[in-house]
């Protein structure tokens, strides 16, 4: 088989100028003699008109033609005697069956036969005859050692001389008739020598003659009394047939690599196969000639594939892709040679081209299985799948225009077992998942090296903090998914599932590494910026992965759940950090120092503004929820200071307190308006409470209605705490006010939006003064008259 190298070979293959062909003009035997007919004599398509004149002239000088003429003039006295059936070359002893062979001789008196010449003389004569015969057919001298083969070229173009050779072979094939069977076969050694010298035609007709002789010998003897000579003759015949089959297999195996040396021999090979198939009805006939021929074709194809260059992984990182490319090229070139140079040697009955194609399918399948054992990297698994599913049946290999129309479209696909193909896909996905885990871990390492250790401020991309983690992950997954989609839909689904399976565990791994590092930065500005950037990035990653909802809905849902959990925890961490930061300043509101010192409230404003500035770079989806949560927390904690009974306003300090609350409340409202908070329902509470605190006692009841309408969840304990801060701690005024609250709540039916509950989230301090809630009228019984 021709060896394929990585380099392209410039120019076309050199072809020796073939001499003119001689015609195998086998003449008929005597009119009364039965002649074997060729199994296939269909006319083949070819351009032969220009060759006819020279063909006839040469054929008259051909040894085969002279031999046939001689056989015409030979008068056999026993030519009309019927043939007795013969046994196949075996040791079996069965009843004879009818044969189409004619016995050219009368009964022989003994089992021995004389030789007309010595073995050495016959061998030399046969060698000279074979050389003369081959030269007359234009095939030149037989070469016993195969010359080094030229590399495969890109195209094979037949010259006019090559076309003439093909036409001559077609003529030989279509006019071929089995020569006359000799009356006396050559010796076993002579027949074996003919086979060794590849004089197949002469060897075969002598084998047929030997079979006839063996049949006659059997019939002349009692079946119960087989002499040792007859047993040995059966063994010799069987061995010779085996030798002939092996020689024919070797010729077929090497023919596609060096077709010019085997064109004539293949004609004889094919007709021997068909002749033996016709004789399969004879008892003990050697079976499996066509199967042996196909095995030889298959072994030749295997030889071709073995010669294709295969680098190691160390020599070339693209070793497999390069090898598969050369493999496809070798297949195309070999099949082109079969089509252009070998088909003319075979009758159509053998379906030669289809056989070569099926053998390539089988050999390539075996070759791929061996290659799979060496594959460990993702790109090589992909190269295998791409070659099997797309490249092999494409116009680059089996769909090549140079193989048409002989190679039908339904014959292009490599018929691998579905389980084997799924095995490659599973290995590909397993390798992909392992590689993806490594890539995701590398992302964490890069964040640590480039961002966390250097405390690099996150980039602002399209108005928000971004770490680009989402793009790195999504691009990585998208590339694999798109590549697998080019293979087939089934692989795409497997790849998406594998990616999602690995991605599912990444959010927690990332969170563990980031939180561990960020503990030392809880009070620094980069801390919140990092958290916000990762909230944005993982939210974007979730949106990107929505593209695979239809492909793998359940695995995607699990991944989204993990991402939502991470973004929620990151957001809560930022919120908790803010709460921890501002709670000390909130706790010092509504105290004695609060009246004279504004530092705590100023710090609250500064930190809230800082968080406001940071939240501007948060993705809108999370920003709104986060801002509303911050707004609610600050309002709740600010109002909660009124519920702790930390201070009691006396001497009209309630008016001062009300003014201060109003002023501070306006500042807070302005901040949250800048933050675009949508929790507008929180805005009235500060002013409504300040009016209750700053008004006269008699006017408190009138200011309750707006408060109850806005916040129906306010309770007596909450109002009692406000009244305590106001300076109304007991007596008839407090009782009347609380009674008015109860009536207002009863009229409203305690209805309200549960999502707008404020006071129910605030715990009011219970006044432990046992007389605080006692009505003033009751106290008159225990108070002395004086």
C-alpha positions, 0 to 999 in steps of 0.5 A, a space after each residue: 500500500 502506498 505510504 502517506 506522508 505529511 508533505 504534499 507530493 508535487 506533480 503526478 505519479 510517474 507511470 511507465 509507458 505500457 507496451 501493447 497488449 496481447 489478446 488472450 484469444 483462447 480458441 474453442 476445442 473440438 466440436 465434440 469436446 465440452 469447454 468450461 464457459 466463463 461465468 461473466 462475459 458482460 461487456 464493459 464500458 471503455 474506449 477501445 476503438 483505437 486499440 483494436 488494430 494493434 490488439 489483433 496484430 499482437 494477439 496472433 503472436 501471443 503464446 496463449 493464442 498459439 497454445 489455443 490454436 495447438 489445442 484446436 488441432 489436437 485430436 483426442 480419441 477419448 474426447 467424447 467420453 463422459 466425465 466422472 464426478 470428482 471429490 474435492 481435495 480432502 481426505 473425506 470418502 463420500 459418494 461421487 457427484 456429477 461434475 462439469 469437468 471433462 476427463 481427457 484421458 481413458 482409465 489409467 491402470 495405476 495410481 502413478 504417473 510419468 513425467 514428460 520432463 524433470 521437475 527442474 526442466 519443467 520449472 525453467 520452461 514454465 518460468 520462460 513461458 510465463 515471462 514470455 506470456 506476460 511480456 506479450 500482454 504488455 505487463 513487463 517482467 514480473 517483479 518479486 520484490 515490491 519497489 518502494 511506493 511513491 507518496 500519494 498525490 492529491 489527484 490521480 489522472 490517467 494518461 492516454 497510455 494508462 487508458 489504453 492499458 485499462 481498455 486492454 485489461 477490460 478486453 482480456 477480462 470480457 473475452 477471457 475463457 478458461 484454457 483447456 484442462 491438460 490431459 495429464 497434470 503437472 507434478 505437485 512441485 511443478 504446480 506449486 512452482 507455478 503458483 509461486 511464480 504467480 502463473 495462476 492460470 496454468 496452475 489452476 487448470 493443472 489443479 483441475 486436471 489433478 482433481 479429475 485424476 484423483 476422481 478417476 483414481 477413486 472410482 477405479 478402487 474399492 472405497 474400503 481400500 484406499 492406498 497411501 498414495 491416494 491419501 497423499 495425493 488428496 493431501 497434496 491437492 488440498 495443500 495446493 489449493 490452500 497455497 493458491 488461495 494464499 497467493 491470490 490473497 497476497 496479490 489482492 492485498 497488494 494490488 491497490 498499492 501497486 495496481 500496474 503490477 497486478 492488473 492481469 493477475 487480478 483477472 485470473 484471480 477473479 475468474 478462479 473465484 467465480 469458477 470455484 463458486 460455480 463448483 461449490 455443489 461438488 462434495 467437499 469443495 473448498 468454500 469461502 473463496 469470495 470471503 477470502 478475497 474480501 479478507 485480502 482486500 480488508 488486509 490491504 486496506 489495513 496495510 494502507 492505514 498502518 502506513 499513515 504517519 502518526 506522531 506522538 503527543 510529544 512531537 505534535 500537540 495536534 497529532 490526532 487531527 493531523 493523523 486523521 487528515 492524512 488518514 482521510 487523504 490516504 483513503 481517498 487516494 486508494 479508492 481512486 486507484 481502485 476506481 481508475 486502475 483496478 475495476 477493469 480487472 474484475 467482473 461486475 459480479 464481485 462488486 469490487 468498489 463496494 467491497 473496498 468501501 465496506 472494507 475501508 469502513 471496517 478498517 477505519 472503525 478498527 483504527 479509530 478504536 485503537 486511536 481512542 485508547 491513546 486519547 486523553 485530551 479534550 481536543 483529541 476527543 473532539 477531533 475523533 467525533 468531528 472526523 467520524 460524524 462529519 469529515 469522513 462522509 463529507 466531500 473531503 473523504 467518502 463524498 469526494 467527487 473523484 469517487 462518484 458516481 460509484 460511491 453512493 450517498 448511503 455508503 458514505 457514513 462510517 457504520 460504527 456501533 451506536 454504543 461505541 459512538 456514545 462511549 466517545 461522547 461520554 469520554 469527551 463530556 467527562 474530560 470536558 467536565 474535568 477541564 471545566 473544574 480546573 478552569 473555574 478554579 483558575 478563575 478563583 486563583 486569578 481573582 485572588 492574585 490580580 484583585 484581592 491581594 493587590 486590592 485593585 478596585 473593580 472595573 466599571 463596565 456600562 455603569 456598574 462594577 464588574 469582575 468579568 467572571 461571568 463573561 469568562 465562564 459564559 464564553 468558556 461554556 458557550 464555546 464548548 456548546 457551539 463546538 458540540 452543536 457542530 457535531 450533533 444535537 445529542 452531543 450538545 445536550 450532553 455538553 450543556 448538562 456536563 457544564 451545568 453539573 460542574 457550574 453548580 458547585 462553583 458559587 459555593 467554592 467561590 464564596 468560601 475563598 472570597 469570604 475567607 480573604 475578605 474578613 480582613 477588609 470588612 471596614 474598607 471601601 474595596 470590601 463593599 465594591 468587591 461584593 457588589 461587583 460579584 453580585 453583578 457578575 453572578 447575576 449576569 451569569 444567571 442571565 447568560 445561562 438562560 439560553 440553555 433553558 430549553 436544552 437542560 431545564 432541570 440542571 439549569 434550575 439547580 444552577 440558578 438556585 445556587 447563583 441566587 443563593 450566592 447573590 442573596 448572601 453577598 447582598 446580605 453581607 453588604 447589608 449586615 456590614 452597613 448595619 454593623 457600621 451605623 448601629 452605634 450612631 443610631 443608638 445614640 439618637 433620641 438621647 440627652 446628648 442628641 439634643 446638643 450633639 449632631 456628630 452621630 447623626 452626621 456619621 449616619 448620613 456619611 455612611 448612608 451616602 457612601 453606601 448610596 454611592 456604591 449602590 449606584 454601581 449595582 445592577 438595577 435588578 439587585 439595586 432596587 431591592 437593596 436600596 429599599 432594604 437599606 431605606 427600611 432599615 434606617 427608618 425602622 432603626 431611627 423610629 425604634 429609638 423613640 420606643 426605648 424610653 431612653 429620654 423624657 422631654 420636659 420643660 417644652 423640650 418636646 418642641 425642640 425634639 420635634 423640630 430636630 426630628 423633622 430636620 433630620 428626617 428631611 435629610 434622610 428622605 433626601 438621601 433615599 430619594 437620591 438612591 431612587 428608593 421606591 419605599 415611599 410609604 416610609 416617608 410620612 412616619 417621621 413627620 407624623 411622629 414629630 407632629 405628635 411629639 411637638 404638639 400640645 397634649 390636647 392636639 395629640 388625638 387629632 394627629 393620630 388619624 394620619 398615623 393610623 391610616 398610614 401605619 395600621 400596625 402601630 400598637 398601644 405600646 408603640 404609641 405609649 413609648 412615643 407619648 413617654 418621649 413626649 412627656 405624657 407618661 400617665 394620667 387622663 391625657 394618656 388614657 384618652 389618647 390610647 383610647 382614641 387609638 383603639 377607636 381609630 384602629 377599630 374603625 379601620 378594621 386593622 386593614 393594611 398592606 402586610 408588605 408595608 408593616 413598619 411598627 410590627 417590626 419594632 419592639 417597644 419597651 413596656 413601661 414598668 411603672 405600675 401606675 402609668 396606665 391608671 386612669 386619673 379618676 381612679 387615682 382620686 380615691 387614693 390621693 388625700 383630700 388635702 
